Amino acid sequence: MGIVNTSRVPTEAGCGALITIDQGHREIHEGDSYTALYTITTAAALGARSGILIKTPAAPKGVHMLGSFACSAASDARLCEAPTVTANVGSHGNVIYNRLRGSANTSGIFDNATVPVVNKFTTLTEAQIAGDGSFALGTVLRTFPVSIGTGPQQTGGTSRADSEYILAANTKYLVLLTTTSGSATTHWLLLDWYEV
């Protein structure tokens, strides 16, 4: 259901149609929408992986997330809930951007540092994943191939409402790309989410 801008009631020029915005768009205007980006070129090895690891805030804060992925050679994408990743594995302190650039709001997402830092995320390389002897994917919520030459692929359907995942509170999530060729592959991982 659309959210009506009650400060004024805009109409489409010439037709009198009421203009509304959806929840995701509204959260951008409220300063509660965030983005995280990671790009890396993997080694020339079949199955080389890269990922973004986050931990969601405790309830009642809810995280509604979209993931978009692209690659220079064919890869598989996965969204994993409650993966096993040892504390302090990965590169921490990566910047989360508020999509309303003038907002002072910050995300409730944590990184994977020994002392987790709020409003930061962790990136993972193949070497970091392979070096974590306890690494496991957890529950794979979605997996699909990411083809080259097709532009970013989302984790859900073709409209925003169908694409969003509502993440559990106080839970680790991993978005992972895995190469399916033996060539060095550039991975782009982009997460957009809002917190309500």
Secondary structure, DSSP 8 states (H G I E B T S, - for coil): --B--TT---B-TTT--B--B-HHHHHHHHT-EEEEEEEEE--SSTT-EEEEEEE---TT--EEEEEEEEESS-EEEEEEES-B--TT-SEEEEE-EESSTT-------B--SSS--BTEEEEE-HHHHHH-TT-B--EEEEEEEE-TTS--EESS-SSHHHH-EEE-TT-EEEEEEEESSSS--EEEEEEEEEE-
